[in-house]
């Protein structure tokens, strides 16, 4: 197994540990998760015949009221086997456009930002032919072109306690997918009309399908960083590198990882997890690519300082600190704090609102205790933009983000008010 290698880059005070991309050939199995995990199989593992004989060794997962699912994938396709517990399958030979027939709808996407593509299945019975649609377009009984990434195939069959189906979906046809996609969001909606259309039972659910290679990468990251599942404070599916497809961003302890079928992580420049004051994933640029926002506390010289750090991630898992700003200092009973907020992009600079976020930093007389202009003798930081001080002419700053560049730093426009803010 290739082990991950940490490369330590030591600078004056906010040294960080970065991790090169690491592939996982084998890893200790992760602890059981609520989400189904789809195993990686050979491309000929599943025979698409509507029967479930070749699924006997794959674990079932309950994904809705009376609906169970099994899943596997190969390098290009996602395979599903679904069993619907329904003592009376109702088909009237229609198209299923209304609510008079039993039907299962499956919506595929990767992140919440992606618009789901829907697979609709009306099972065949003795009196009605099956109806299968992908994105509202009918599929032939033997499958049909998805029109956006390969061949969709669906087969269904009646069972003793209801009905079942097999489906194969090209990964490229799923909105938001890309190379190394770590997970797929599956929306499930089932319409059961045993009691007639007026008494139809409609159930909805959401399942996150974790893909095995990414799940093994997740387990390897936790092991390499010395964390466990209980140390995870954020776990988000989003695009952070601008390359087609989403990544899984996991923040655990003092480490932040970007995970697909491989992983990269960095360790924040703090002594303990408790010194990570804030961590989140935010689209500050407004281009659909998220950045990682952290605030940390460092100790030394008998005092401490707080740093606000905004990270961009490159296509090879390279973490770059786009902006580092001092927002807090303390020494004994003396404290100086800056309040900061991520606000809608534009208005704080007198511009029209657009997608993304601006960073607004402010300081006032109430944000300092024990220091004055005369007694504050701290040397300005060489590795971060200096903290704002209430006795200086500029008491606010607005930063905005375009591509990899950080712009601004001027005071906010007169009259712009920030509600709240994050103080020390």
C-alpha positions as CSV (number, residue, x, y, z in Angstrom):
1,X,0.0,0.0,0.0
2,X,1.3,3.4,-0.8
3,X,1.5,5.4,2.4
4,X,0.8,9.1,2.5
5,X,3.8,11.4,3.0
6,X,3.6,14.6,5.0
7,X,5.9,17.4,3.8
8,X,6.7,19.9,6.4
9,X,7.3,23.5,5.4
10,X,8.5,25.6,8.3
11,X,8.1,29.4,8.2
12,X,8.2,31.9,11.0
13,X,4.8,31.3,12.7
14,X,2.1,29.8,10.6
15,X,3.9,26.7,9.3
16,X,1.6,24.1,7.8
17,X,1.8,20.5,7.0
18,X,0.7,19.6,3.5
19,X,0.0,16.2,2.1
20,X,0.7,15.1,-1.5
21,X,-2.1,13.3,-3.3
22,X,-2.1,9.7,-2.1
23,X,-3.9,6.8,-3.7
24,X,-5.3,4.0,-1.5
25,X,-4.7,0.4,-2.6
26,X,-6.0,-1.0,0.7
27,X,-7.1,0.5,3.9
28,X,-8.7,-0.6,7.2
29,X,-12.5,-0.6,6.7
30,X,-14.2,2.5,8.0
31,X,-16.7,2.3,10.8
32,X,-20.2,1.7,9.7
33,X,-21.9,4.8,8.4
34,X,-25.5,5.7,7.9
35,X,-25.0,6.1,4.2
36,X,-24.9,3.1,1.8
37,X,-21.4,2.3,0.5
38,X,-21.2,1.1,-3.1
39,X,-18.4,-1.4,-3.7
40,X,-16.2,-1.3,-6.8
41,X,-16.7,-4.3,-9.1
42,X,-15.5,-5.6,-12.4
43,X,-17.4,-4.4,-15.4
44,X,-19.0,-7.8,-16.1
45,X,-20.1,-8.4,-12.5
46,X,-23.7,-7.6,-13.0
47,X,-25.9,-9.2,-15.7
48,X,-28.8,-6.8,-16.5
49,X,-31.7,-9.2,-16.6
50,X,-34.1,-7.8,-13.9
51,X,-33.3,-10.6,-11.6
52,X,-31.2,-10.3,-8.4
53,X,-29.2,-13.6,-8.4
54,X,-25.9,-11.8,-8.9
55,X,-26.6,-9.4,-6.0
56,X,-26.8,-12.0,-3.3
57,X,-23.5,-11.0,-1.7
58,X,-24.2,-7.3,-1.8
59,X,-25.6,-5.7,1.4
60,X,-29.1,-4.2,1.3
61,X,-29.9,-0.7,2.5
62,X,-33.3,0.6,3.4
63,X,-33.7,3.9,1.5
64,X,-37.4,4.6,2.0
65,X,-40.8,3.3,3.2
66,X,-40.8,-0.3,1.8
67,X,-37.9,0.3,-0.5
68,X,-34.5,-1.4,-0.2
69,X,-31.5,-0.9,-2.4
70,X,-28.1,-2.5,-3.2
71,X,-25.4,-0.7,-5.2
72,X,-22.1,-1.3,-6.9
73,X,-20.1,0.6,-9.5
74,X,-17.3,0.1,-12.0
75,X,-15.0,2.8,-13.4
76,X,-17.7,4.2,-15.6
77,X,-21.1,3.1,-14.3
78,X,-23.3,2.9,-11.3
79,X,-25.4,-0.3,-10.8
80,X,-28.5,-0.4,-8.6
81,X,-30.8,-3.2,-7.5
82,X,-34.0,-2.0,-5.8
83,X,-36.7,-4.0,-4.2
84,X,-40.1,-2.5,-3.6
85,X,-42.4,-4.1,-1.0
86,X,-45.9,-3.8,-2.4
87,X,-48.6,-6.4,-2.0
88,X,-50.6,-4.9,-4.9
89,X,-48.8,-3.5,-7.9
90,X,-51.2,-1.1,-9.7
91,X,-50.7,-0.4,-13.4
92,X,-53.4,0.8,-15.7
93,X,-51.4,0.8,-18.9
94,X,-50.8,4.5,-18.9
95,X,-47.7,6.6,-19.1
96,X,-47.6,7.4,-15.4
97,X,-47.9,11.1,-15.9
98,X,-50.6,11.3,-13.3
99,X,-51.0,9.8,-9.8
100,X,-53.1,6.7,-10.8
101,X,-50.3,4.2,-11.1
102,X,-47.5,2.9,-9.0
103,X,-44.2,4.4,-9.9
104,X,-40.7,4.9,-8.5
105,X,-38.7,8.1,-9.3
106,X,-35.0,8.3,-8.6
107,X,-33.2,11.6,-8.8
108,X,-29.4,11.5,-9.4
109,X,-27.0,14.4,-8.6
110,X,-23.8,14.9,-6.7
111,X,-24.2,18.1,-4.7
112,X,-27.1,20.3,-3.6
113,X,-26.1,22.8,-6.3
114,X,-26.7,20.3,-9.1
115,X,-30.1,19.9,-10.7
116,X,-31.1,16.2,-10.3
117,X,-31.7,14.0,-13.4
118,X,-34.6,11.7,-12.8
119,X,-35.1,8.1,-13.7
120,X,-38.8,7.1,-13.6
121,X,-39.9,3.5,-13.4
122,X,-43.4,2.1,-13.8
123,X,-43.1,-1.7,-13.4
124,X,-44.5,-4.1,-15.9
125,X,-47.4,-6.3,-15.0
126,X,-49.5,-9.0,-16.6
127,X,-51.7,-6.3,-18.1
128,X,-49.3,-3.3,-18.6
129,X,-46.0,-2.9,-20.3
130,X,-43.2,-1.3,-18.2
131,X,-42.5,2.4,-18.7
132,X,-38.9,3.7,-18.1
133,X,-37.9,7.3,-18.5
134,X,-34.6,9.2,-18.1
135,X,-34.9,12.9,-17.8
136,X,-38.6,12.6,-19.0
137,X,-37.4,10.8,-22.2
138,X,-38.7,7.3,-22.7
139,X,-36.2,4.4,-22.7
140,X,-36.6,1.3,-24.8
141,X,-37.2,-2.0,-23.0
142,X,-33.6,-2.9,-23.6
143,X,-32.3,0.4,-22.5
144,X,-31.6,3.6,-24.3
145,X,-29.1,6.4,-24.8
146,X,-29.0,8.9,-22.0
147,X,-28.0,11.5,-24.4
148,X,-25.4,12.8,-22.0
149,X,-22.8,10.2,-21.2
150,X,-23.6,6.7,-22.3
151,X,-26.2,3.9,-22.2
152,X,-28.9,3.8,-19.6
153,X,-30.5,0.4,-19.0
154,X,-33.4,-0.6,-16.7
155,X,-35.0,-4.0,-16.2
156,X,-37.9,-4.7,-13.8
157,X,-39.7,-7.8,-12.7
158,X,-42.6,-8.8,-10.4
159,X,-41.6,-10.5,-7.2
160,X,-43.6,-12.5,-4.6
161,X,-43.8,-9.4,-2.3
162,X,-43.8,-6.6,-4.9
163,X,-41.4,-5.9,-7.6
164,X,-37.7,-5.3,-8.3
165,X,-35.5,-3.5,-10.8
166,X,-32.0,-3.4,-11.9
167,X,-30.6,-0.1,-13.4
168,X,-27.2,0.9,-14.8
169,X,-26.4,4.6,-15.0
170,X,-23.2,6.0,-16.6
171,X,-21.4,8.1,-14.0
172,X,-20.8,10.8,-16.6
173,X,-24.6,11.2,-17.0
174,X,-25.1,12.1,-13.3
175,X,-25.1,15.9,-12.8
176,X,-22.1,17.2,-11.0
177,X,-20.0,14.0,-11.4
178,X,-16.4,13.9,-12.6
179,X,-13.2,11.9,-12.2
180,X,-13.0,10.4,-8.8
181,X,-16.5,11.4,-7.7
182,X,-16.7,10.4,-4.0
183,X,-20.4,10.1,-3.6
184,X,-23.8,10.4,-5.3
185,X,-27.0,11.9,-3.9
186,X,-30.0,9.9,-4.6
187,X,-33.5,11.4,-4.2
188,X,-36.2,8.7,-3.9
189,X,-39.9,9.2,-4.5
190,X,-42.4,6.4,-4.5
191,X,-46.1,6.6,-5.5
192,X,-48.2,3.7,-4.2
193,X,-51.9,3.7,-5.3
194,X,-53.2,0.6,-3.6
195,X,-56.2,2.5,-2.4
196,X,-56.8,4.4,-5.6
197,X,-55.4,7.8,-6.7
198,X,-57.2,9.6,-3.9
199,X,-55.5,7.5,-1.3
200,X,-52.1,7.2,-2.9
201,X,-49.3,6.7,-0.5
202,X,-46.4,8.9,-1.5
203,X,-43.0,8.6,0.3
204,X,-39.8,10.6,-0.3
205,X,-36.3,10.0,1.0
206,X,-32.7,11.0,0.3
207,X,-29.7,8.6,0.3
208,X,-26.0,9.5,0.0
209,X,-24.3,6.7,-1.9
210,X,-20.6,6.6,-0.8
211,X,-18.3,5.1,-3.4
212,X,-15.9,2.5,-2.0
213,X,-12.6,4.0,-3.3
214,X,-13.5,7.4,-1.7
215,X,-14.7,5.8,1.5
216,X,-11.3,4.0,1.8
217,X,-9.6,7.3,1.2
218,X,-11.7,8.8,4.0
219,X,-10.6,6.0,6.3
220,X,-7.0,6.4,5.3
221,X,-7.1,10.1,5.9
222,X,-8.4,9.7,9.4
223,X,-5.7,7.2,10.2
224,X,-2.9,9.3,8.7
225,X,-4.0,12.4,10.5
226,X,-4.6,10.7,13.8
227,X,-8.3,11.4,13.9
228,X,-11.4,9.3,14.3
229,X,-15.0,9.7,13.1
230,X,-15.8,11.5,16.4
231,X,-13.3,14.2,15.5
232,X,-15.1,15.2,12.3
233,X,-16.7,18.7,12.5
234,X,-17.6,19.1,8.9
235,X,-18.1,16.8,6.0
236,X,-19.2,18.5,2.7
237,X,-19.6,17.5,-0.9
238,X,-18.6,20.5,-3.1
239,X,-16.2,21.6,-5.8
240,X,-13.1,23.2,-4.4
241,X,-10.5,22.7,-7.2
242,X,-12.4,24.0,-10.3
243,X,-12.0,20.6,-12.1
244,X,-15.1,18.9,-13.3
245,X,-16.9,17.1,-10.5
246,X,-17.1,17.6,-6.8
247,X,-14.8,16.6,-3.9
248,X,-15.5,15.6,-0.3
249,X,-14.1,18.1,2.1
250,X,-13.6,16.8,5.6
251,X,-12.5,18.9,8.6
252,X,-11.3,16.7,11.5
253,X,-9.3,17.8,14.5
254,X,-6.6,20.1,13.1
255,X,-6.6,18.6,9.6
256,X,-8.6,19.4,6.5
257,X,-8.8,16.9,3.6
258,X,-10.0,16.9,0.1
259,X,-11.1,13.4,-0.9
260,X,-12.0,11.7,-4.1
261,X,-10.7,8.2,-5.1
262,X,-7.5,9.6,-3.5
263,X,-6.9,12.3,-0.9
264,X,-4.8,15.2,0.1
265,X,-4.8,17.0,3.5
266,X,-3.1,19.8,5.4
267,X,-2.7,20.3,9.1
268,X,-3.5,23.7,10.4
269,X,-0.8,25.6,12.3
270,X,-2.1,25.0,15.8
271,X,-1.2,22.9,18.8
272,X,-4.6,21.3,19.4
273,X,-8.1,20.9,17.8
274,X,-9.5,23.3,20.4
275,X,-7.4,26.1,18.8
276,X,-9.4,25.8,15.6
277,X,-12.0,28.4,16.3
278,X,-13.9,28.2,13.0
279,X,-13.8,26.1,9.8
280,X,-16.2,26.1,6.9
281,X,-16.4,25.7,3.1
282,X,-17.7,28.8,1.3
283,X,-17.9,30.0,-2.3
284,X,-16.3,33.4,-1.8
285,X,-15.5,33.9,-5.5
286,X,-19.0,33.3,-6.8
287,X,-17.9,30.9,-9.6
288,X,-19.3,27.8,-8.0
289,X,-15.9,26.8,-6.6
290,X,-15.7,26.8,-2.8
291,X,-12.8,27.9,-0.6
292,X,-11.9,26.8,2.9
293,X,-12.3,29.4,5.6
294,X,-10.6,28.9,9.0
295,X,-9.8,30.9,12.1
296,X,-7.1,29.6,14.4
297,X,-5.5,30.6,17.7
298,X,-1.7,30.5,18.2
299,X,0.2,30.8,21.4
300,X,3.7,32.1,22.1
301,X,5.7,34.8,23.9
302,X,3.3,34.8,26.8
303,X,0.3,35.7,24.7
304,X,-1.8,34.6,21.7
305,X,-3.0,35.7,18.4
306,X,-6.0,34.8,16.1
307,X,-5.5,34.3,12.4
308,X,-8.3,34.3,9.8
309,X,-7.1,32.1,6.8
310,X,-8.8,31.6,3.5
311,X,-7.5,28.7,1.4
312,X,-7.9,27.9,-2.3
313,X,-7.4,24.3,-3.5
314,X,-5.7,23.5,-6.8
315,X,-6.4,20.7,-9.2
316,X,-3.7,18.4,-7.7
317,X,-4.8,18.9,-4.1
318,X,-2.5,21.9,-3.5
319,X,-3.6,24.1,-0.6
320,X,-2.7,27.7,-1.0
321,X,-3.4,30.4,1.7
322,X,-5.0,33.1,-0.4
323,X,-5.4,35.4,2.6
324,X,-4.1,35.5,6.1
325,X,-5.2,38.3,8.4
326,X,-4.6,38.8,12.1
327,X,-8.0,39.3,13.8
328,X,-7.1,38.9,17.5
329,X,-4.3,39.5,20.0
330,X,-4.1,38.9,23.7
331,X,-1.4,39.3,26.4
332,X,-2.4,38.8,30.0
333,X,-5.5,41.0,30.6
334,X,-5.0,43.0,27.4
335,X,-7.1,42.0,24.4
336,X,-7.6,43.4,20.9
337,X,-10.2,41.9,18.7
338,X,-11.4,42.4,15.1
339,X,-14.9,41.4,14.1
340,X,-15.2,39.7,10.7
341,X,-18.1,38.6,8.5
342,X,-18.6,37.0,5.1
343,X,-21.2,39.2,3.5
344,X,-22.9,39.2,0.0
345,X,-20.4,40.2,-2.6
346,X,-20.4,43.9,-3.7
347,X,-22.5,46.2,-1.5
348,X,-19.8,46.6,1.2
349,X,-17.6,48.2,-1.6
350,X,-20.5,50.2,-3.1
351,X,-21.0,47.7,-5.9
352,X,-24.1,45.8,-7.1
353,X,-24.6,42.5,-5.4
354,X,-23.2,39.5,-7.3
355,X,-22.6,35.8,-6.5
356,X,-19.9,35.1,-3.9
357,X,-18.9,36.7,-0.6
358,X,-16.8,39.7,0.5
359,X,-14.9,39.6,3.7
360,X,-15.5,42.5,6.0
361,X,-13.3,43.1,9.0
362,X,-14.1,45.9,11.6
363,X,-12.8,47.2,14.9
364,X,-14.2,49.7,17.4
365,X,-13.4,51.2,20.8
366,X,-15.3,48.3,22.5
367,X,-13.0,45.7,20.9
368,X,-9.9,46.7,22.9
369,X,-9.2,46.2,26.6
370,X,-6.0,47.2,28.4
371,X,-4.2,48.7,25.4
372,X,-4.1,52.3,24.0
373,X,-2.3,53.9,21.1
374,X,0.6,54.7,23.4
375,X,0.9,51.3,25.2
376,X,0.3,49.1,22.2
377,X,3.9,48.2,21.2
378,X,3.3,44.9,19.4
379,X,5.4,44.5,16.2
380,X,3.2,44.1,13.1
381,X,3.1,40.6,11.8
382,X,5.4,39.7,8.9
383,X,3.4,36.6,7.8
384,X,-0.1,38.1,7.9
385,X,-2.0,41.2,7.2
386,X,-1.9,43.3,10.4
387,X,-4.8,43.6,12.8
388,X,-7.0,46.7,12.7
389,X,-6.7,49.1,15.6
390,X,-9.4,51.4,16.8
391,X,-7.1,54.4,17.2
392,X,-6.0,54.3,13.5
393,X,-7.7,56.2,10.7
394,X,-8.9,53.0,9.0
395,X,-11.1,50.8,11.2
396,X,-12.6,48.5,8.6
397,X,-11.4,46.6,5.6
398,X,-13.2,44.8,2.7
399,X,-11.5,42.0,0.8
400,X,-12.9,40.3,-2.3
401,X,-11.9,37.3,-4.4
402,X,-11.5,37.0,-8.2
403,X,-9.9,33.7,-9.4
404,X,-6.8,33.2,-7.3
405,X,-6.4,36.9,-6.6
406,X,-7.4,38.6,-3.3
407,X,-8.3,42.3,-3.9
408,X,-9.4,45.2,-1.8
409,X,-8.4,46.0,1.7
410,X,-10.0,49.4,1.7
411,X,-12.5,50.6,4.2
412,X,-16.2,49.6,3.7
413,X,-18.5,52.2,2.2
414,X,-20.2,54.6,4.5
415,X,-23.6,53.4,5.7
416,X,-22.9,49.7,5.2
417,X,-23.9,47.8,8.3
418,X,-22.8,44.3,9.3
419,X,-25.1,42.4,11.7
420,X,-23.1,40.4,14.2
421,X,-19.6,39.4,13.2
422,X,-17.3,36.9,14.7
423,X,-15.2,38.5,17.6
424,X,-12.4,36.9,19.6
